[in-house]
Amino acid sequence: MKIAFICTGNTARSQMAEAYGKYFANLYKKEIEVYSAGALPEKEVNPLVVEVMQEEGFDLSSARPKGLEEIPVESLDLVVTLCDSARQSCPYLPTARLIHWSFPDPAKLEGSKEEILQRLREIREEIKRSVETLIKQL
């Protein structure tokens, strides 16, 4: 099975979901290939996302945003959009089932660095729970 987590920029939510997807697929011994991409990929992964994922033992320091053309869209079995914008801009893939989750955009968080990090940790935990539940069900 091949699944992809799609967000607009592939700088935060989809990167976290991909990391957890791979982790839980391995943990639960599922034959799942996990990808992430952005409908409009940005230049770099959000450094604060790299920081909060490092707290969980995931090294995203060398991760980079990818476009849809860089993943096997034609052979995907499941596409999970993680933001409303990606849901609207994601191409129709007749072979893939589509699930939509709406998580807040980390790029739009405001406040002090510590306040933003705390909110990112909350988003990370929501994504972690959602991805674990999904992988267990597949």
Residue, then its C-alpha position, 0 to 999 in steps of 0.5 A: m500500500k502507498i499513502a501520501f500526506i499532502c499539504t500546501g507547502n510540505t513544510a510542517r504538517s505533512q512532514m510530521a505526518e510522513a515521519y509518523g507514518k513511516y514510524f508507525a508502519n514499521l512499529y505495527k509491521k505494515e507493508i506501507e510506503v509513506y510519502s509527503a508532498g506539497a501542492l505548492p512546495e516551499k523552499e525549506v521545512n519550518p525550522l520550528v517543526v524540525e525542533v519539535m520533531q527532534e524532541e520526539g527523536f525524528d531528525l528532519s534537519s535534512a528533509r526538504p519540501k517536495g512537489l507532487e511530481e516527486i512522489p508516485v501519485e499515479s500508484l497511491d492507494l490513499v491520499v490524506t490532505l492535512c489542510d483545506s488549501a491542499r484539499q482544494s488544490c490536490p489533483y483528482l486521483p481516481t486510484a486513491r481514496l481521499i481522507h481530509w484532516s484539517f490542522p492549523d497552519p504552523a506558518k500562521l501561528e503567532g506569539s513568542k517563540e515559546e508560545i509557538l513551540q507549545r502550539l506546534r507541540e499540540i499540533r504534532e500530538e494531534i497529527k501523531r494520534s491521527v496517523e497512528t490510528l490510521i496506520k493501525q486501521l490499514 
